[in-house]
């Protein structure tokens, strides 16, 4: 059995991608790389990668973790 529900992921991933992209751009950051599974933008001159479906975010300039709200809190306090 697969770990992920592929049908649910196919339904939700585009919505989560759009939501995450809009939130990040609203804070003034530019998404410079986007594919069907992840977004990348620059924060404090370092690359931050976000996987919106799972909520996982990682990068040298942030604390890695899970949850779009946690990421938005980190990048909104230091602009």
C-alpha positions as CSV (number, residue, x, y, z in Angstrom):
1,X,0.0,0.0,0.0
2,X,1.2,3.4,-0.9
3,X,2.0,5.9,1.9
4,X,0.2,8.7,0.2
5,X,-3.3,9.0,-1.2
6,X,-2.5,9.9,-4.8
7,X,-6.0,11.0,-5.7
8,X,-6.2,13.3,-2.7
9,X,-2.7,14.7,-3.5
10,X,-3.7,15.3,-7.1
11,X,-6.8,17.2,-5.9
12,X,-5.2,19.3,-3.1
13,X,-1.7,19.9,-4.4
14,X,-2.5,22.6,-7.0
15,X,-4.7,24.5,-4.4
16,X,-1.9,24.4,-1.8
17,X,0.6,25.5,-4.4
18,X,-1.5,28.5,-5.4
19,X,-2.2,29.4,-1.7
20,X,1.5,29.2,-0.8
21,X,2.6,31.2,-3.8
22,X,0.1,34.0,-3.1
23,X,1.0,34.2,0.5
24,X,4.7,34.4,-0.2
25,X,4.3,36.9,-2.9
26,X,2.0,39.0,-0.7
27,X,4.9,39.3,1.7
28,X,7.1,40.7,-1.1
29,X,9.1,37.7,-2.1
30,X,9.5,36.5,-5.7
31,X,9.1,32.8,-6.5
32,X,12.0,32.1,-8.9
33,X,11.4,28.4,-9.3
34,X,8.1,26.5,-9.4
35,X,7.3,23.0,-10.6
36,X,4.4,20.7,-9.8
37,X,5.7,19.8,-6.3
38,X,7.7,22.7,-4.9
39,X,8.4,26.4,-4.8
40,X,11.7,28.2,-4.3
41,X,12.4,31.8,-3.3
42,X,15.2,33.8,-1.8
43,X,15.2,34.8,1.9
44,X,18.3,36.5,3.4
45,X,20.2,35.7,0.2
46,X,19.6,32.0,0.6
47,X,17.3,29.6,-1.2
48,X,14.2,28.4,0.6
49,X,12.3,25.4,-0.7
50,X,8.7,24.8,0.1
51,X,6.8,21.6,-0.7
52,X,3.2,23.0,-0.3
53,X,1.4,19.6,-0.3
54,X,3.3,18.3,2.8
55,X,4.1,21.8,4.2
56,X,7.8,20.9,4.5
57,X,10.1,23.9,4.2
58,X,13.9,24.0,4.3
59,X,16.8,26.4,3.7
60,X,19.9,27.8,5.3
61,X,18.2,31.1,6.3
62,X,15.2,29.5,8.1
63,X,14.4,26.9,10.6
64,X,13.3,23.7,8.7
65,X,9.9,22.5,9.6
66,X,6.4,21.7,8.5
67,X,3.5,24.0,8.0
68,X,3.0,27.0,5.7
69,X,2.0,29.2,8.7
70,X,5.3,28.4,10.5
71,X,7.2,29.4,7.3
72,X,5.2,32.6,6.8
73,X,5.8,33.6,10.4
74,X,9.5,33.2,10.0
75,X,9.8,35.2,6.8
76,X,7.3,37.9,7.8
77,X,9.3,38.9,10.9
78,X,12.5,39.6,9.1
79,X,11.9,41.6,5.9
